[in-house]
Amino acid sequence: MAEKENTICCCVPLRNVEHYPRRKLACCAFPEGSYSKLKETFCAAPQFSELDIDKILRNSGQRLRLILTTDDLYYARQAAAYISAMACYRQGEPTVPQPSDGEWEDPLVEAFLAEAFSGANGCDVSDAGRQGKRKLLVVSPELLDSNINGLLDEEKAAASGDRKPFRLNCCPSDALLVTSDTGAVLSETVIAELESFLEKEGPVFIALKSSQIDLALIDELRLTYGFQLAHVRQTTDAYLAGVLRQALACRGVNIAPDIDFNAAVTHLRSVRGAFFTEQDLVNLASRVSAKRGCLIQTEDLLFQKYRPAGRGSRSAADALDDMIGLENVKETLRRQLAAHVFDIRRGFPPAHRSLAFAGPPGTGKTETARLTAEILGEAGCGTGRFVEAGREQLIGKYVGHTSPRIARLFESARGGVLFIDEAGALIPADGRDSFAFEAISALVRHIENEPETVVIFATYGDAMERLIAADHGLSSRIAQVLTFEDYTDEQLLLILQKLSCDRGLALPEEARETCFDFFRELRERKGERFGNGREARRLLEGAVEELALRSLKTGSRDAALCAEDIRTASARLLAQEGAKGQRLPRVGFC
């Protein structure tokens, strides 16, 4: 049953602050309303059912200090905004203290005020005092402790430019929330930087995911600074359906009586994956409100996810099924992904399901990894992001340079797939590379702390064994090694036919034997260097070149591939390769 309208908490979108990316520094407005109305709405929301607001406010006195544990940082921010509003409003209507002359000396604070409460963001700084607008400042721990996630001095300088250091004690915010999607949140330096702000009377919140909990520092905050602990749950689909219904009603949209809000919520959640928040429902309602005057049906609320060109309406799972060969790989991968999705949908942190793809070149390892990311995204259990990296993106130029690089890669791939190609190149055959072992150590640490990101290592068989043996921590965190076998000649012909079809061309039936002869001869000559599917692509490209030359001579735009195009391309490519074991010299300048 859908939640009542008056029990829907308002959304708390983040607003930008000048000079800073939103993930580093942002703010959001307090919800408006009387203390009793705010409390009624807050207590009725399912995500806040474990929070005893009366106890929290009674035990806080004049200084509200609260640690929020959660698996959904959006609702932690919403809780912080509502509790701050209730703490400020319970003594009467809100007012905004005006700073005395010279109180805010940091020019960044002036920029903060100008940007955060500019007309462009829906607020006017000149009206802040008159209208009693209050704000929650959301700060990344990296602004308080630049070493918390391993940034080097050079990188800190590059990131900050010529700006003055961020000074928390100068920020004119009514409440403060320290949180981060990834990495550590608490450190001794963060706590030390918070001390000046803790002397104020404004509420202070720290939001932590389960992987970010540091028991010793939490006890330090509780004992020394009087922090309380509370848990914020994820919400229900019925509540989210109420959010969408109310957002549409506020925009005067004409809604069909049989509209299925639950289906719309489920669909949007699957499209947005790990990025999904209540704000997406509000954005959807704004998008649909452009159709005023029309009767809005359920299909109007089903936001269509972008799919790569050429795939049509087929899902990533369909595309994986359509891949030629790899039956054992596909079956094992389906089981691993099903278990990953099952954990997330039940609300449990996913188990470590990093994978290793071992096999010859051209056997579809990269494409399979890319589809893995899309499958998780379409299941609503990932962002769909796919980040590819090799040794040059992982290994730094000097000691201490590698870990920050890997941290940035994990941040880019958050909730998706981090694909490490030719991973065996990380570990040299002689095993003497301190940078490589620093990289493996950093990878293991991030795999442990960020299980929502699936890491896939891809390389050749022998190199994979060397990689896994290099670190026991890595071997224990790889859920499965999937072996990609060489394609048979028949499978390579199917791949060639599929590639031809994708180009709008038909492969002549009489060219079959030429293709088989080409694959067999090239496999014999190249040995372990044989590129499998890449060789099929090379043959097609060669044949298209012959077709293009013939079309240019005749002026025809409707020419089709013929068997002679395939034979000519095959002979040319084999001649370029040379005899078995022979590498022909490169053509061009040395």
Secondary structure, 3 states (H helix, E strand, C coil): CCCCHHHCCCCCCCEEECCECCCCEEEEECCCCCHHHHHHHHHHCHHHCCCCHHHHHHHHCCCCEEEEEECCHHHHHHHHHHHHHHHHHCCCCCCCCCCCCCCCCCHHHHHHHHHHCCHHHCCCHHHHHHHCCCEEEEECHHHHCCCCCCCCHHHHHHHHCCCCCCCHHHCCCCEEEECCCCCCCCCHHHHHHHHHHHCCCCCEEEEECHHHCCHHHHHHHHHHHCCEEEEECCCCHHHHHHHHHHHHHHCCCCECCCCCHHHHHHHHHHHHHHHCCHHHHHHHHHHHHHHCCCCECHHHHCCCCCCCCCCCCCCHHHHHHHCCCCHHHHHHHHHHHHHHHHHHHCCCCCCCCEEEEECCCCCCHHHHHHHHHHHHHHCCCCCCCEEEECHHHHCCCCCCCHHHHHHHHHHHCCCCEEEEECHHHHCCCCCCCHHHHHHHHHHHHHHHHCCCCEEEEEECHHHHHHHHHCCHHHHHHEEEEEECCCCCHHHHHHHHHHHHHHCCCCCCHHHHHHHHHHHHHHHHHHHHHCCCHHHHHHHHHHHHHHHHHHHHHHCCCCCCCCHHHHHHHHHHHHHHHCCCCCCCCCCCCC
